[in-house]
Amino acid sequence: MTDIDWSKAPEGATHWEPENHLVNAGWMKVDGNGDWFFWSSCRKTWTEHMIAPGAARMSRMIARATAEEERNAAIVEIGRLFHEGGPAAIYFAGYRKQEAV
């Protein structure tokens, strides 16, 4: 699977839809009411999607990880780095202590 660079996602994006024979790749979002929108890269705005995606389309979409999922993945990665190379491996991978503000 291709890694999604969520730092390039527009504000509010909840899903990435890979390109297939029916649609171009693009950002999607679902709001609290269950309404779906797609990102118009031409207009730089969210455009309401007329209908909710069906099960087949949803199975192709990649949901944005929650903060808890991202934190857990980082913990696993740090553990792997420590096991393979000790504290220096963690440091050289870019992990740093952050002070609470």
Order of alpha helices (4+ residues) and beta strands (2+ residues): beta-beta-beta-beta-alpha-beta-alpha
